[in-house]
Amino acid sequence: MNEDQLRKIITQQKTLGRKPEELIRLAEGAGMEHGKVIPLIVEMFPGFKADSQPKNEDYQNTTAVKIWDPADEVITQTTFKVGNEKIQKKFEEHQKNPYRIRRIYFLFWGLGFAGTGLIFSLLLVSPDLFWNIMLGSGDDDSGGFGILTLPWLPLAWYVFHVKRLQRDLVKKIIADNNHWIYNPDENPSRWSSLANKFPKIFLKGNNSQELEDEFWGKFHTATQSRDFYSGIFHYATTTGSGKNRKTRHSYQAVFAIRLEKVLKNSLLLVPEKKGDRFWRKLGVGSDVNVESEAFNQAFKVYKNGEPSQQDLIQIFVKLSPAVQEQLVLLAQENPKSSIYFSGDVFLFVRDGMLFPTKRTLIKFKGLPNVKMHTNFFKKVELNPADEAYLQERFDTLLSIASNTAKYLD
């Protein structure tokens, strides 16, 4: 991070009411040198005495400060340092050799054509062998046209590798600019921790459950600062066996905001279906209705067991008109959202990717098929449009969630 970037961040945080001492701790906790931070702080905060501040070594323990996590795991500034450093190192290596990506790319194209040509050369040498391979032989009557894809597998792997580096780098920059923590790796162990605490949300699928694209940090508005967590929950559901075996992969964007007070009762809101609306009109079912018809049409309220009169009172207090309005807004911004209140956590989940740039080949209803502007195959540099898009997505979702949470505190 250069001086101009640091100045921009300090200016932004200053407008949010951050004090000089807090900005110094954040900057040095993120790895900035004491000698670079202090002059900017003195310049932007007239009257601030730099001599009263301890040196960088006195702040070395900031990297060990625990970051809020909804699953109560120990997360610090250095927990995922190795993974982030690998991303940065790969990017810098490609910048030093900007044409290497393109050379390897065309090399794999050449190998693909050569391999395909070699396979078809069998048609001239031994037609019977060629068609036996293509059409298959034996009792299973399985075709062998899949062999034509083998020469292209190296190219597919390389394209995936480069595009993943692009995506991870954009997310790392977003995290660095906001002093957030980012985990670039898939994390199966996180699923166990979250499922133990929030089984209604995370006990899904029967294999391959994991969290990816995880962020931890604070979101600042003009009046408040809130801890948050974000991640992509991936799980698979396998049914049948043998030839009838099918596996369906699902992805859900998970967002958690820390509340200032602990709620006594857990509450789950799920998208209301057409059948639910029919039974609700007939007065059948255990769904709880509030005064907002827009809210009733957007959500079905669940609570463990049949709610008592006291439970209903607590639900209506918790789901005040202001909260209902914000939750409806959240549902409109994020179709098919499920929302869960438990303890000091306000958690919402939506189908699909929070950032659709994760896998551009997968389309989700209600999400645009966003294509990244960054393209290392043409030029090894980041396009600011990608960073702006992801930052805007974060700001929009966090603002709505934060506004909802303040009515629950």
N, C-alpha and C positions, 0 to 999 in steps of 0.2 A: 504494500500500500504506500503510495507516494504522499508528499506533503499536501497537495491539492485535494486528494481524496480524504485525507485525515481532517483537513480544514472543513470540508463540506460536511462530514459526519458530525464534527464538534458543533458546527453552526446549527445543524438540524436538531441535535440533542439539547443545545442551549435554549432553543425556542420552546422545547418541551418542558423546560424548568429544571434541567439537570444541573447540579452543583459542580464546581470545578474539581473538588476532591473525588466525586463519584465518576466523573469523566476520566480522570487520571487512572483510577483503579480499573475501569473498563478497558481503556486503551492498553494499559500495560498487561492486564490479564489476557488480552488478545495477542500479546507478543510484541507490542510497539516499544521502541526504546525510550527510556526515561528522558534522554537528552533531546528527542524530537517532540515529545508530547508537551513538556513543560513550557517551552517558548511559545507555542501556539495557545496554550491555556492562558498564559500571562498576557498575550496580545489581545485575546478575545474577552478576557475578564479583567478590566482595569481595576487596580487595587489589590489584586490577588498576589500574595507574597510567595514566591517560589521557594525561598529559603526555608520556609516553615514546613515544606514537604519532605518526607523521607525519600531516600534514594530507591532505585529500582529493586534492590535486593530485599527491601522491606515489604515489597509487594509480591514477592515470589510465591507466597502462599495463596494468592488469589486464584491460581490455577487449580488449587485443591478445593475451592469453594463448591459445595454441592448445588447443582442446578435442580430446580423443581421438576419432578417426573411423576405423572399420574400413577405409575406402577410402583412408586417409592424405591426405584433402583438408584444406585449412586452414579450420577452423571456429573463430570467436571469438564473444565475447558480442555483437558488433555486426553479425555477418554477415547476420542476417535482421531487423535492427532496423526497417527501413522497413516491411516487411510487417506486423510486429506493431503498429507505431504506427498503421497504417491501420485495423486491426481495432479498436483502442482508440478511435480517433477516431470511427469509424462508430457504435460503441456509445454514446459520449458524446453524439453528435448526436441519436441516437434517444431517449436519456433526456431531453434537453431538449425534444423534441417527441414525447412518448409516444404520441400519437394519430395521428401521421402514417402509421405502418405500417398501421394499421387502415383509415384513409381510402383509402390507395392500394390496399389489398387489395380493398375493396368497389368501388372505381372500376373495377378490372380485371374484377371479376365482372360489373359492369354492361356493360362493353364486350363481354364474352364473349356475354352474352345478346343485346345489340343486334346484334352481328355475325352471330350465328346466325339471328336474326329476319330480318335483311336478306337472308341467303342463301335462306331459305325463302320470302321475298316474291317471289323469281323464279318460284316455282311458280304464283303467281297471275298474274304479268305475262306470263311466257313458259314454259309447262309443258315445251315441247320442249327449250328451252335448259337448263332446270333438270335434266331427266333425262339430257340429253347430258353435262352436267357430272358428275352423280352416278354414272352408269353407265359413262361413258367412251365414246369412239368411236374408230373406226379399227381397224387390224389387231391392235394389242396387246391390245385388249379389257380394258384396265385400268380399274378403277373409280375414281371421283373422290370417294368419301365422305371422303377425308382432308381435303378442303377445309373440312369442318365443324370441324376442330380448329384452324384458323387463328385464329379470334377468341379462342381460349382460350390461345394461346401466350404472350401477355404475362403472364397470370395465372400460368401454370406457371413462367415465368422468374422472376417476382417471389417466388413462394413458395420456389423453389430458392435464390434469393439470400439471403433472410432466414434460412432454416434453416441455410444454410452459415455465415452470420455467427454464429448461435447456437453451432454446433458448434466453430467456430474460436475463439470467445471462451472457451468452457469449457476447451479444450486450452491456450490461452494462459495462463489462470489457473493450471492445473495446473503448467505450466512455470515460471511466475513464483514460485509458492509453494515449488517445489523447487530453484530456481536452475538450471533446465535451459534449454537452447536449443530453440526451436520454430520450424520452418519451415512457415508456413501455405499455401505455394504448391506446385503440382505442379512437379516437377523432373526433366525428361527427361535432363539431363546427368548426374545422379547415377547413372542406370542404367548408363551407359557406364563410369563409374569402378568401380562395384561389380561389373559383369560382367567387367571385365578382371582383377579380383582373385579373384572367386569365380564362375567360369564355370559350375560345376556347379549353382549355385543360381539365377543370374540370366540365363543364356542360355535364355530361354523366350519363346514367342510370335514373331510375325513383324512386328509393328508396335505403335505406341503404348506402348512401354515407358517407364515413368516411376516415380519414387518420390514419395509424398505423405505428409502427416501425420508428418514426421520430427522426432524428439527426440534430443538429445544431452545427456549430463550424468553425474552421479555418483549412485549409489544407496548409501545408508548403512544398515548394520545395526549391531547392538550391538558387533560385533567387527571390522568391516571396511568399507571404502569401495571401490566398484568403478565404473570407467567403463563406460558402456553407450550403445548406439545403438538406436533403434527407428524403424520406418517401414512404410508400406504399399506393396508392390510391385504395380503395375498393369501388365498386358500384355494384348494382344489377339492372337488367332489368326484369320486370315482364310483361308477355303478357297473354292474354286470361283470362278466368274466369271459375269457377267451376272445372270440371274434366279436362278441357283444359288449366287450369292455369299453367304456367311454369315460373320459375324464374332462370335466369342465372347470376351467380356471376363472376365478372371480377376483375382482379388485375393488377395494373400498377405501375412500379417503377418510382418515380419522383425524379429528381435531379436538383438543382438550384445552379448556381454560380453567385456571385455578380461581376458585371463589374465595372471598375474604372470610367467609364464615362456613362452618360445617353444617350441612343440611341433615336433619334428623331422619328423613324418609327418602328412599330411592324412588325415582319416577322415570318411566320409559315412555317416550312418545314415538310412535311409528307412523309412517304414511298411511292414511286411511284409504281403503280400497272401495270399489263400487259396492261390493256386497256388504261391507261395514255400514255404508251410508244407508242402504236399504233397511237393515235391521235397526239402525239407530232411529230412523223415521217411525218405525213400528214400536219403538220403545223397548226393544228386546236386546239383551246383552249387558255386559258389565262396564261398557265404555262410559267415561265421565265426560259430560258436556259442560262447556263454559259458556259465558255470555257472547263470545265472539263466534259468529257463524263461520267466518273465514278460517278461524282456528279449528273449529269442529270438522270442517271439510278437509283441512290439511292433515290433521293428526288424529290418531286413536291413542287414548291415554291408558297406560297399563300400570297397575300396582299389584304387589304380591297379595293374593287373596282378594276377597270381596271387601271393598273399602267401607269402613265404618263412617258414621256421621262425623267423627272427629277427623278421620282421614280426609274426608271430602272438604272439610273446612281448611285443613292444611294445604290441600291441593289447590283450592281456589285462591288462598293467600299467596302460594308460591307462583301460581299462574295468574298473576295480576293482569289487568288490561294492558299495561305497558309491556310486560313480558310476552303476552300473547301477540302483540303487534310486532315485536322484534322477531319472535319465532316464526311467524308467518312470512316476514321479510326474508328470514334465513331459508325457509322452505322454497320460496320463490327463486332465490338466487341459487339454491342447491336442490333440484328436484329429487324426490325419493329420499329425503333425509330422515334419519332416526336420531333422536335426541335423548340423552340419558343424564339424569341428575343423581349423583351419589356422593355423599360425604362433601368434600371440598372441590369436587370435580364437576364441571359442566362439559359434557362430551357430546359431539355430534359426528355422525357417520353418513356418508353418501356413497351411492354406487358409482363405480368408475374411478378415474384418476383425479386427484386434486389438480394436478398439472398434466394436461393431456399430451404434453411433449414427451412424456416418459416412453410411450410406445405409439408411434404415429400410425402403425398398421392396425391398431385396435381402436374401433370407434365405439363410443358409448352414447346412448340416447341422451339428449340434453346437453352434450358437450361438443364444442366445435372440434373439428379435426385439424388441430393446429400443427403447422409445419414449422420447424425451426429455421430461422434465418441464418444461423451459424452453419457453415459448411466447410469443414477442414479439408475436404477433397479439392476445394477450389482455393481456399486461403486459410492459413492457420491463424485465425484471430476470432475473437468473440464479437458477434453483432449485438450492439446495445439494445436492439429491439427485443431480443430474447430475455435479457435481464429485466427490461421494463415490463414485459408481459408477466413474468413470474412475480415480480414485486407488486404489481397491481393486483394480482390474484390474492396474494397474501394480505395486502392492505384491506381489500374489500371484505374478505372472509373474517379477518381478525377484528375489523371495526364493528361488523354486525354482531359477532359473538361477544365482543367486549361490551357493547351497548346492552346486550341482553343480560350479561352477567351482573352489571352494576345494579339492576333492579332486583337481583336475587340476594345481594349482599345486605 
